[in-house]
Structures are given as structure tokens and as C-alpha cells.
Amino acid sequence: MDVVLPCLDEAAALPAVLATLPSGCRAIVVDNGSSDGSPAIAASLGALVVHEPKRGYGAAVHTGLLAATSDVVAFADADGSLDLSELPEMASLLADADLVAGRRVPVSASVWPWHARAGNAVISGLLRRRGLDVHDIAPMRVCRRSALLELDVRDRAFGYPLELLVRAASSGWRVREVDVTYGPRAAGTRSKVSGSVRGTLRAARDMAGVLR
């Protein structure tokens, strides 16, 4: 299973993140313009490194998807907040699902700022009103590569994961949501979304565009 890890200045997190990569998985680190040496660190630790010069979460994810070659592909953040060892169990659920999405369960209230939790709750609520029973926008997810390519998700910014869920629902995908551990990010890293109110508002703007 290929594991796509969008990366922007995650040098401090990458050693620990890649150390938790399960056996049989290949890390694809998609560098999105880092200035801290992240690509070299990832390559030295055995990851396949590809570059996406256009800034944006969706742009990095899509480039990683194109670089992947495995039938099943996983996606996760590269900041150390997610436990990659949980991915094989998620992948096993694809026997009865088209998309397995991770619902973050924070180890403490401090790891998920109030403004990020609030924004996530609002967007998730709107999705449930549309008939998709999810409670998180799922930074960690597993699906089949060919099916995701056919889904044709077009957002190249923060709206990508939401558009994926919207298109999955409209295409009749079986979406399975499971709890995943959500811990503190590695020291020296900062979330591009929840790390600031500005980042959260920017993500909300992109997601609102997707819903419109």
C-alpha cells in the first residue's frame, strides 16, 4: 500500500512519522515547497519523494495519487499527529467499503484547537444533512486508487477532502468512518489549517466553495 504524505516544512516530524510506517507500505512524500530540507530527510529515510510546486493541499494529494502504483492508497498528514500504524486495519475494511475515513479522537483537548473543532463540526453537520454519516473531514483515509482517479476530485486547495466526500456520496460510494488516534504534532511543526484562526478561515472558505 502506498501512503501519500503531503509535506510542507515537516523536517522535524518526518523521522518519527516514517518510523511508524507499517511493513508492506511505501511512503510517498509530496513536497509542496519546503524550505527546511524536508525532501532530503524523507529521501534519506527511504521514502519516494515527488515535488508539487503549486501550493495547496489538494495539489499535493493529487500529485501523490498520480505517483502511487498500488491498488489501495492511503493518505495522512506528515506532521506527526496521526498514527500510520493504524492504516492496515483501515485498509482491511475496504472489503465492505469504497472509502475508509478516519474520525479523529484527540488524546487531549489541546491538540485540536476550538476554532478547528468548530469548523469541522459545522462542515460535518452539513454533510450529514446531505445523507453522508460522517463526523470528520478525515485527514487520514484509505481507498482504491483507480476509483479515486475516476471520482475526479478537482479542488487543489483545502477543499479537496470535502469535495472527495461530497463526490463519494453523490457517486454512491460506501463510506466507512472509524476512530483514529489524533495526537500532538511534532515539536517545531505547525498545522497549515488549525494552527491559526486565519488558516481555519481559509480552509472554511475553500470548503464553502465546494459546498456551493
LINKAWO-V148449 format. One record per residue. NEAR is the number of other ideal C-beta (glycine too) atoms within 8 Angstrom. D_FIRST is the distance of its C-alpha to the first C-alpha in whole Angstrom. Layout:
((NEAR | D_FIRST) (NEAR | D_FIRST))
//
This chain:
((13 | 0) (14 | 4) (15 | 6) (15 | 10) (15 | 13) (13 | 16) (16 | 19) (12 | 22) (9 | 24) (16 | 22) (11 | 23) (9 | 24) (14 | 21) (16 | 19) (8 | 19) (9 | 19) (15 | 16) (12 | 14) (6 | 16) (9 | 14) (9 | 11) (9 | 9) (3 | 9) (5 | 7) (13 | 5) (9 | 6) (13 | 9) (15 | 10) (15 | 14) (16 | 16) (14 | 19) (12 | 22) (7 | 25) (13 | 25) (4 | 28) (8 | 28) (7 | 26) (15 | 22) (12 | 21) (7 | 22) (11 | 21) (15 | 18) (9 | 18) (6 | 20) (10 | 17) (6 | 15) (13 | 13) (8 | 13) (10 | 16) (11 | 17) (8 | 20) (11 | 21) (5 | 25) (6 | 26) (7 | 26) (11 | 24) (11 | 21) (14 | 20) (13 | 21) (14 | 18) (13 | 15) (12 | 16) (12 | 16) (16 | 13) (12 | 12) (6 | 14) (12 | 12) (11 | 9) (4 | 9) (9 | 6) (5 | 7) (11 | 6) (15 | 6) (15 | 7) (13 | 10) (12 | 13) (9 | 16) (12 | 17) (11 | 20) (13 | 19) (10 | 20) (14 | 17) (8 | 16) (12 | 12) (7 | 12) (12 | 13) (15 | 9) (11 | 9) (8 | 12) (15 | 12) (12 | 9) (7 | 11) (12 | 14) (12 | 13) (5 | 15) (6 | 18) (10 | 17) (10 | 15) (13 | 15) (15 | 14) (14 | 16) (16 | 17) (12 | 20) (10 | 21) (8 | 24) (9 | 26) (8 | 27) (6 | 30) (5 | 32) (5 | 32) (11 | 28) (10 | 28) (8 | 32) (5 | 34) (9 | 34) (12 | 30) (9 | 30) (8 | 33) (11 | 31) (10 | 28) (8 | 30) (8 | 32) (13 | 29) (12 | 28) (8 | 31) (9 | 32) (13 | 28) (11 | 30) (6 | 33) (8 | 31) (6 | 30) (11 | 26) (6 | 26) (14 | 24) (6 | 26) (11 | 23) (11 | 22) (12 | 18) (11 | 17) (16 | 14) (14 | 12) (15 | 10) (12 | 10) (10 | 10) (13 | 10) (7 | 13) (10 | 15) (12 | 15) (8 | 16) (6 | 19) (10 | 20) (6 | 21) (11 | 21) (5 | 23) (13 | 24) (9 | 23) (10 | 25) (12 | 24) (13 | 25) (15 | 21) (11 | 20) (15 | 23) (13 | 23) (13 | 20) (15 | 21) (13 | 25) (11 | 23) (13 | 21) (13 | 24) (6 | 26) (7 | 24) (5 | 24) (9 | 21) (8 | 20) (15 | 19) (10 | 19) (12 | 19) (11 | 19) (6 | 20) (13 | 18) (9 | 20) (11 | 22) (11 | 23) (9 | 25) (12 | 24) (12 | 24) (5 | 28) (6 | 29) (12 | 26) (6 | 27) (11 | 26) (7 | 26) (10 | 27) (10 | 28) (8 | 30) (7 | 33) (6 | 35) (6 | 35) (12 | 31) (14 | 31) (8 | 33) (10 | 32) (12 | 29) (10 | 31) (8 | 33) (13 | 29) (13 | 28) (8 | 32) (9 | 32) (11 | 29) (9 | 31) (4 | 34))
//
